[in-house]
Amino acid sequence: MTKQKPIHFSPPVITEQDIKEVVRVLKSGWITTGKKVKEFEQMLASYIKVPEVLCLNSATAGLEILLRALGIGPGDEVITTPYTFTATASVIHHVGAKIVFADVIPDTFFISPEEIKKKITHRTKAVIAVDIAGLPCDYSKIKQILNSKKKLYHPETGTLQMAFSKPVLIADSSHSFGAVCKNKVSGTWADCSVFSFHAVKNITTAEGGAIAFQKAKTLFQKKLISTCRLFSLHGQTKHAFQKETAGWRYDISVLGYKFNMTDIQAALGISQLKRYQTILTGRKKIFERYLVHFLNDKRFIVPAYNHKTIQNAYHLFPLRIKKFEEIDRDLLISLMKSENIATNVHFVPLPMFTAYKKLGYNISDYPDTYNTYKNLITLPLHLKLSLKDVDRVAFHIKKFVAGK
Ligand SMILES: *Cc1c(COP(=O)(O)O)cnc(C)c1O
């Protein structure tokens, strides 16, 4: 029997217009950080409704730059979730601070405010919450907890941590670009929010990311934004484009990093952002087709979707199968592969990886994270899928589950 055509997990969707915009930059004589990056930053800022966005070469860079600009390092602790991609936590380690994991709310993907509360100490300098699959964490609850523990916050004198009166709340919003919660778009929910434009994300620049900053109320907060900008390109007071237009002489005000976005990437991002509503509508259609198959079938737990005040960004469709253990799920994934259907798991909890085990983390300390992970399979969700493809995916899942 010939195999059916492959269903890929998350191929990028690049239109002729996207290609045209990139080619235009390639031919323009300016391909690295310049006017296009500026334009993309301004478009993102007005879409998110924040005063300032900084574009970078990844979300990982955004998270690390924030921690460094805040002066977080050895002796400090940053609380995050074990239920995420390694980038969220590895940056904490890279700046020399301690990764403190707080378990998820039972039967969800989201960091538990109650667990955060238990983990806050006088060393806690930031919390990085993650909007898994395209939905927000409970930010109002997290803020409430951080407020209640305000007395424990001791920012180091002279650092930009002092711009905040409690641990800095950072959103890893890599999955939630375009999501809305109580009429506020993702990017406005935390003190700072970080987005990813990696190839598999809702908007892609191949590799890329951005930080959205809230309106700066104090000089220190303004300085956080300008420091992140300086850090992103070697601490130079002028980057190459400005040197060309405003004179060659520049200063190195801090020893910075090499995290800048190029105009080629920005051109792709601009082109995708212009049609983002269509992208979201297309993803929603696929998501809702999965719901038709799984919502009313008691063997499955579908991901949270819309409710009155929350609008999903439809980044992933993580499906959970009630009676499954890890071994059943792994078998299901290989069966799907034999049907030429690519699936995935978001996420393997960080304490299950060698590098994190070596640092002393143990999955048995995060039972709710394990319970969410063990019976979860992420289904393909992208604009190259037809509704028939979705039906085929659902058919094979149900067939396997029925046979168990
Ligand atoms: C993709 C992703 C990242 C990393 O994004 P990059 O742009 O590749 O650095 C971080 N966190 C989460 C939750 C992600 O899914």
PDBQT file of the ligand as one rigid body, heavy atoms in Angstrom, charges set to zero:
ROOT
HETATM    1  C1  LIG A 501      10.605  29.007  20.675  1.00  0.00    +0.000 C 
HETATM    2  C2  LIG A 501      10.627  29.262  22.116  1.00  0.00    +0.000 A 
HETATM    3  C3  LIG A 501      11.680  29.966  22.713  1.00  0.00    +0.000 A 
HETATM    4  C4  LIG A 501      12.940  30.324  21.988  1.00  0.00    +0.000 C 
HETATM    5  O1  LIG A 501      12.759  31.184  20.946  1.00  0.00    +0.000 OA
HETATM    6  P1  LIG A 501      14.038  31.574  20.048  1.00  0.00    +0.000 P 
HETATM    7  O2  LIG A 501      13.526  32.716  19.225  1.00  0.00    +0.000 OA
HETATM    8  O3  LIG A 501      14.362  30.364  19.232  1.00  0.00    +0.000 OA
HETATM    9  O4  LIG A 501      15.111  31.957  20.959  1.00  0.00    +0.000 OA
HETATM   10  C5  LIG A 501      11.592  30.289  24.051  1.00  0.00    +0.000 A 
HETATM   11  N1  LIG A 501      10.539  29.902  24.790  1.00  0.00    +0.000 NA
HETATM   12  C6  LIG A 501       9.519  29.205  24.256  1.00  0.00    +0.000 A 
HETATM   13  C7  LIG A 501       8.377  28.833  25.130  1.00  0.00    +0.000 C 
HETATM   14  C8  LIG A 501       9.543  28.835  22.910  1.00  0.00    +0.000 A 
HETATM   15  O5  LIG A 501       8.566  28.085  22.409  1.00  0.00    +0.000 OA
ENDROOT
TORSDOF 0
